[in-house]
Amino acid sequence: MRTALGPGCRTDQGDLVDLDAAAETYAGLVADLPPGSARSGARDAMVSAALPFAGRLARRYRNRGEPLEDLEQVARLGLVKAVDRYDPERGSFTAFAVITITGELRRHFRDHSWGVHVPRRLQELSLDVTQATTILTNQLSRSPTTGELAEYLGVDESEVRTGQELAVAYTATSLNRPVSEDGRAELGEMLGGPDGELALVEDRLTVAKLIARMPAREQRILAMRFYGNHTQDEIAAQFGISQMHVSRLLSKALTWLRHAMLTDGPAIWPDSSPGATPSARVTHERQRVTVAVRGEIDRDSASTLRTGLASAIRTADGARFVLVDFDEVPFIDAAGLAALVDAEADARLAGLRVVIRQAPVHVRRVITAAGLHRLLEPVRAPQPV
């Protein structure tokens, strides 16, 4: 079947013998035809004859993220524009059609296919890098390097890398895209958010270093309370001390941590300073032996008090009293009270009396609550002025 365009064009299968000759024939026909159905029929015949040509141009841009059917539609639109604007006096129709159709395809990629707005120059760069990658992959039978792409395109390697990075901005993925087999989980649910704990990393590292400077007992108590979620009663049973003592140890540790975090000086645990170790110093006088006790008296240090009292009773020749000076004892627990009870029994056998003097108020309360108020030296009322 031949068309009115002349012997240079055949459209039975969309094959084109000489598109330029057909275009010249079409231009001559429409120049003599008035606007109407005859002119429209000639235009439609020219467009139909050139459809395979437009299809070949569209297929050059396939595998770039856009359906081939959409690209063919864009190419056909460009073909229609080329047919309407063609002027035989300005040169070949095929050359003009290539420029027009290719421009429409590039404009489509630039304006309608990018998921994220990218400047036109960078869009064209990304398309050129993608096309060059396809060509070189076919030629080299492997993926081309950045240097090979740069040499092929005649640009710097940095521009090639920019074009490769921009390729990910071409298509935006929906946050509602299913990511599980059952379709219940969506991509948006898998995305993370700002990590509020990130700002605490430095503080956590600092606290970890400070905890390492604490005594082993305090370290274990903190770990059981804040990492093991144990109650104070459970911790007290584990260490063989009272719940009140556990509370005091926790308060002391946390107060020290807070102070050490806010100061720039070296963090030194109080018990590691000179003279802070629990001690019991025994001094002898004419009718009494004095045991000056210093430091916390608990399960770990009660043996110090017990040893000091035993030494005082054993060496109290001619003395009547064993005075236990608690002026520098901030705390005493059940182990310390047991040492006092045993010392009182041993002193009674030796004809001595144990008297606790200058005990702080909270220590006196513990001793009184334990039923050992008889050992406390009476507090003298202040004399009126």
C-alpha positions as CSV (number, residue, x, y, z in Angstrom):
1,M,0.0,0.0,0.0
2,R,1.4,3.4,-1.1
3,T,0.4,6.7,0.4
4,A,-0.3,10.1,-1.2
5,L,3.2,11.2,0.0
6,G,4.8,9.6,-3.0
7,P,6.8,6.5,-3.9
8,G,9.5,7.2,-1.3
9,C,7.4,6.0,1.7
10,R,5.7,2.8,2.6
11,T,3.4,2.5,5.6
12,D,2.0,-1.0,5.5
13,Q,4.3,-2.2,8.3
14,G,5.4,1.2,9.5
15,D,8.7,0.8,7.6
16,L,10.2,3.9,6.1
17,V,12.2,3.9,2.8
18,D,13.1,7.6,2.6
19,L,11.7,9.8,5.2
20,D,13.3,13.0,3.9
21,A,11.8,12.5,0.4
22,A,8.4,11.8,2.0
23,A,8.7,15.0,4.0
24,E,9.5,17.0,0.9
25,T,6.5,15.5,-0.8
26,Y,4.3,16.3,2.2
27,A,5.5,19.9,2.3
28,G,4.7,20.3,-1.4
29,L,1.2,18.9,-0.9
30,V,0.2,21.1,2.1
31,A,1.6,24.2,0.5
32,D,-1.1,23.9,-2.3
33,L,-3.9,22.6,-0.1
34,P,-6.2,24.9,1.8
35,P,-6.9,24.1,5.5
36,G,-9.4,21.2,5.7
37,S,-9.7,17.5,5.7
38,A,-7.4,16.9,2.8
39,R,-4.6,18.8,4.5
40,S,-5.2,17.0,7.8
41,G,-5.2,13.7,5.9
42,A,-1.8,14.4,4.4
43,R,-0.5,15.4,7.9
44,D,-1.8,12.2,9.4
45,A,-0.2,10.2,6.7
46,M,3.2,11.8,7.2
47,V,3.0,11.3,11.0
48,S,2.0,7.6,10.5
49,A,4.9,7.1,8.1
50,A,7.4,8.5,10.6
51,L,6.1,6.6,13.7
52,P,8.8,3.8,13.4
53,F,11.4,6.6,13.3
54,A,10.1,8.1,16.5
55,G,9.9,4.7,18.1
56,R,13.6,4.1,17.4
57,L,14.5,7.4,19.1
58,A,12.3,6.5,22.1
59,R,14.0,3.1,22.5
60,R,17.3,4.8,23.0
61,Y,16.1,6.1,26.4
62,R,14.6,2.8,27.7
63,N,15.8,1.2,30.9
64,R,16.1,4.6,32.6
65,G,13.2,4.3,35.0
66,E,10.4,5.3,32.6
67,P,8.0,2.9,30.9
68,L,8.8,2.4,27.2
69,E,5.1,3.1,26.3
70,D,5.4,6.6,27.9
71,L,8.6,7.4,26.1
72,E,7.0,6.4,22.8
73,Q,4.1,8.7,23.5
74,V,6.5,11.6,24.2
75,A,8.4,10.8,21.0
76,R,5.2,10.8,18.9
77,L,4.3,14.1,20.4
78,G,7.7,15.4,19.3
79,L,7.2,13.9,15.9
80,V,3.9,15.8,15.5
81,K,5.6,19.0,16.4
82,A,8.4,18.3,13.9
83,V,5.9,17.6,11.1
84,D,4.0,20.9,11.9
85,R,7.1,23.0,12.0
86,Y,9.1,21.5,9.2
87,D,10.4,23.9,6.6
88,P,12.1,22.2,3.6
89,E,14.2,25.2,2.9
90,R,16.0,24.8,6.3
91,G,17.4,21.4,5.7
92,S,16.7,17.7,6.2
93,F,13.5,16.6,7.9
94,T,15.2,13.7,9.7
95,A,17.8,16.0,11.3
96,F,15.1,18.4,12.4
97,A,12.9,15.5,13.7
98,V,15.8,14.0,15.7
99,I,16.5,17.4,17.4
100,T,12.8,18.0,18.1
101,I,11.9,14.4,19.3
102,T,15.1,14.2,21.4
103,G,14.3,17.5,23.0
104,E,10.9,16.4,23.9
105,L,12.2,13.2,25.5
106,R,14.8,15.1,27.5
107,R,12.2,17.6,28.6
108,H,10.0,14.7,29.8
109,F,12.8,13.3,31.9
110,R,13.6,16.7,33.2
111,D,10.1,17.9,34.1
112,H,8.0,14.8,34.8
113,S,10.1,11.9,35.8
114,W,12.4,13.2,38.6
115,G,11.1,12.5,42.1
116,V,13.3,15.3,43.6
117,H,13.9,18.7,42.0
118,V,17.4,18.8,40.4
119,P,18.8,21.6,38.2
120,R,18.6,20.9,34.5
121,R,22.3,20.7,34.0
122,L,22.7,18.1,36.6
123,Q,19.7,16.2,35.3
124,E,21.3,16.0,31.8
125,L,24.6,15.0,33.4
126,S,22.9,12.1,35.3
127,L,21.2,11.0,32.1
128,D,24.5,11.1,30.2
129,V,26.3,9.1,32.9
130,T,23.5,6.5,32.8
131,Q,23.6,6.2,29.0
132,A,27.4,6.1,28.9
133,T,27.4,3.3,31.6
134,T,25.1,1.2,29.4
135,I,27.2,1.7,26.3
136,L,30.5,1.0,28.0
137,T,29.1,-2.0,29.8
138,N,28.2,-3.5,26.5
139,Q,31.6,-2.7,25.0
140,L,33.7,-3.8,27.9
141,S,31.5,-6.7,29.2
142,R,31.9,-5.3,32.6
143,S,30.9,-2.2,34.7
144,P,33.0,0.8,33.6
145,T,35.2,2.6,36.1
146,T,34.7,6.3,37.0
147,G,37.8,7.2,35.0
148,E,36.5,5.4,31.9
149,L,33.1,7.1,32.2
150,A,34.9,10.5,32.6
151,E,37.1,9.9,29.6
152,Y,34.1,8.7,27.5
153,L,32.0,11.8,28.4
154,G,34.9,14.2,28.4
155,V,34.3,15.5,31.9
156,D,36.0,15.3,35.3
157,E,35.6,12.2,37.5
158,S,34.0,14.4,40.2
159,E,31.2,15.2,37.7
160,V,30.7,11.5,37.0
161,R,30.4,10.8,40.7
162,T,27.9,13.6,41.0
163,G,25.8,12.2,38.1
164,Q,25.9,8.7,39.7
165,E,24.7,10.1,43.1
166,L,21.9,12.0,41.4
167,A,20.5,8.9,39.9
168,V,19.0,7.9,43.3
169,A,17.0,11.2,43.3
170,Y,15.3,10.2,40.0
171,T,12.6,8.0,41.5
172,A,11.0,8.6,44.9
173,T,9.8,5.6,46.8
174,S,6.5,5.8,48.6
175,L,6.6,5.6,52.4
176,N,3.5,3.4,52.1
177,R,5.3,0.8,50.0
178,P,4.9,-2.6,51.7
179,V,8.1,-4.2,52.9
180,S,6.8,-7.5,54.3
181,E,5.4,-10.5,52.7
182,D,2.0,-10.1,54.3
183,G,1.9,-6.4,53.4
184,R,1.3,-5.2,56.9
185,A,4.6,-3.4,57.4
186,E,5.3,-0.3,55.3
187,L,8.5,1.5,54.5
188,G,7.7,4.5,56.5
189,E,7.5,2.3,59.6
190,M,11.0,1.1,59.1
191,L,12.6,4.6,58.9
192,G,14.3,5.8,62.0
193,G,13.9,9.2,63.7
194,P,16.2,11.5,65.6
195,D,17.9,9.5,68.3
196,G,17.4,11.5,71.5
197,E,19.9,9.2,73.3
198,L,22.7,10.2,71.0
199,A,23.4,13.4,72.9
200,L,23.8,11.3,76.1
201,V,26.6,9.1,74.7
202,E,29.4,11.4,76.1
203,D,27.7,11.5,79.5
204,R,27.3,7.8,79.6
205,L,31.0,7.2,78.8
206,T,31.9,9.7,81.5
207,V,29.6,8.0,84.1
208,A,31.1,4.6,83.2
209,K,34.6,5.9,83.9
210,L,33.5,7.4,87.2
211,I,31.8,4.3,88.3
212,A,35.0,2.3,87.7
213,R,36.7,4.5,90.3
214,M,34.2,3.5,93.0
215,P,34.7,0.7,95.4
216,A,33.5,-2.7,94.3
217,R,30.6,-2.7,96.7
218,E,29.2,0.5,95.5
219,Q,29.7,-0.6,91.9
220,R,27.7,-3.8,92.5
221,I,24.9,-1.9,94.4
222,L,24.5,0.5,91.5
223,A,24.5,-2.3,89.0
224,M,21.9,-4.3,90.9
225,R,19.7,-1.2,91.5
226,F,19.7,0.5,88.1
227,Y,20.6,-2.4,85.7
228,G,19.2,-5.4,87.5
229,N,16.1,-3.5,88.8
230,H,16.5,-5.0,92.3
231,T,14.8,-3.4,95.2
232,Q,16.7,-2.0,98.1
233,D,15.5,-4.8,100.3
234,E,16.8,-7.4,97.9
235,I,20.1,-5.6,97.7
236,A,20.3,-5.4,101.5
237,A,19.6,-9.2,101.8
238,Q,22.3,-9.9,99.3
239,F,24.9,-7.8,101.2
240,G,23.8,-8.6,104.7
241,I,23.1,-5.0,105.6
242,S,20.0,-3.0,106.3
243,Q,17.8,-1.4,103.7
244,M,18.5,2.0,105.3
245,H,22.2,1.4,104.7
246,V,21.6,0.5,101.1
247,S,19.7,3.7,100.7
248,R,22.5,5.7,102.2
249,L,25.1,4.0,100.0
250,L,23.1,4.7,96.9
251,S,22.6,8.4,97.9
252,K,26.3,8.7,98.6
253,A,27.2,7.2,95.2
254,L,24.8,9.3,93.2
255,T,25.8,12.5,95.0
256,W,29.4,11.8,94.3
257,L,28.7,11.0,90.6
258,R,26.7,14.2,90.2
259,H,29.4,16.3,91.8
260,A,32.1,14.6,89.8
261,M,30.2,15.1,86.5
262,L,29.9,18.9,87.2
263,T,33.5,19.6,88.3
264,D,36.6,19.8,86.2
265,G,39.0,18.5,88.8
266,P,40.0,14.9,89.3
267,A,37.2,12.7,90.7
268,I,38.4,11.0,93.9
269,W,36.1,8.7,95.8
270,P,35.9,10.0,99.4
271,D,37.0,6.7,101.0
272,S,40.2,6.9,98.9
273,S,41.4,10.1,100.5
274,P,44.0,9.9,103.3
275,G,42.5,9.0,106.7
276,A,39.1,8.1,105.3
277,T,39.7,4.3,105.8
278,P,37.7,3.0,108.9
279,S,40.0,2.8,111.9
280,A,39.9,2.3,115.7
281,R,42.8,3.9,117.5
282,V,43.2,2.8,121.2
283,T,44.7,5.2,123.8
284,H,45.3,4.5,127.5
285,E,44.7,6.8,130.4
286,R,44.7,6.3,134.2
287,Q,41.1,5.0,134.7
288,R,39.9,4.6,131.2
289,V,40.8,3.3,127.8
290,T,39.7,5.3,124.8
291,V,38.9,3.8,121.4
292,A,38.6,6.6,118.8
293,V,36.6,5.1,115.9
294,R,36.6,6.7,112.5
295,G,34.6,5.9,109.3
296,E,31.5,4.0,108.5
297,I,30.9,0.9,110.6
298,D,29.2,-1.8,108.4
299,R,29.7,-5.4,107.5
300,D,33.0,-4.7,105.7
301,S,34.5,-2.6,108.5
302,A,32.9,-4.0,111.7
303,S,36.0,-6.2,112.2
304,T,38.0,-3.0,112.7
305,L,35.8,-1.9,115.5
306,R,35.7,-5.4,117.0
307,T,39.5,-5.7,116.9
308,G,39.9,-2.2,118.5
309,L,37.5,-2.9,121.3
310,A,39.0,-6.3,122.0
311,S,42.5,-4.7,122.2
312,A,41.2,-2.0,124.6
313,I,39.6,-4.6,126.9
314,R,42.6,-6.8,126.9
315,T,45.0,-4.0,127.8
316,A,42.8,-2.1,130.2
317,D,44.8,-2.8,133.4
318,G,43.5,-0.7,136.2
319,A,40.9,1.1,134.0
320,R,37.2,1.2,134.8
321,F,35.8,2.4,131.5
322,V,36.2,1.7,127.8
323,L,35.2,4.9,126.1
324,V,34.2,4.5,122.5
325,D,34.5,7.8,120.7
326,F,32.0,7.9,117.8
327,D,32.5,11.6,116.9
328,E,33.8,10.6,113.4
329,V,31.4,7.8,112.8
330,P,28.7,8.9,110.2
331,F,27.0,5.5,110.0
332,I,26.6,2.2,111.8
333,D,24.7,-0.9,110.8
334,A,23.8,-4.3,112.3
335,A,27.3,-5.6,112.0
336,G,28.7,-2.7,114.0
337,L,25.9,-3.1,116.6
338,A,26.8,-6.8,117.0
339,A,30.4,-5.8,117.7
340,L,29.3,-3.4,120.4
341,V,27.1,-6.1,122.0
342,D,30.0,-8.6,122.0
343,A,32.4,-5.9,123.4
344,E,29.9,-5.1,126.2
345,A,29.8,-8.8,127.2
346,D,33.6,-9.1,127.2
347,A,34.0,-5.9,129.2
348,R,31.5,-7.0,131.8
349,L,33.6,-10.2,132.4
350,A,36.7,-8.0,132.7
351,G,34.9,-5.6,135.2
352,L,34.7,-2.8,132.7
353,R,32.0,-0.6,131.4
354,V,31.6,0.4,127.7
355,V,30.5,3.9,127.1
356,I,29.8,5.4,123.7
357,R,30.4,9.2,123.6
358,Q,30.0,12.0,121.1
359,A,27.9,9.9,118.7
360,P,26.1,11.9,116.0
361,V,22.4,12.2,116.3
362,H,21.5,9.7,113.6
363,V,24.0,7.2,115.0
364,R,22.5,7.6,118.5
365,R,19.1,6.9,117.1
366,V,20.3,3.6,115.5
367,I,21.9,2.5,118.8
368,T,18.8,3.5,120.8
369,A,16.5,1.6,118.4
370,A,18.7,-1.5,118.8
371,G,18.2,-1.4,122.6
372,L,21.8,-0.4,123.4
373,H,20.9,3.1,124.7
374,R,22.5,2.0,128.0
375,L,25.9,2.3,126.3
376,L,25.4,5.9,125.3
377,E,26.9,8.7,127.4
378,P,24.2,11.1,128.5
379,V,24.0,14.2,126.6
380,R,24.6,17.2,128.7
381,A,22.1,20.0,128.4
382,P,23.6,23.4,127.6
383,Q,24.2,25.6,130.5
384,P,22.1,28.9,130.6
385,V,24.1,32.0,130.0
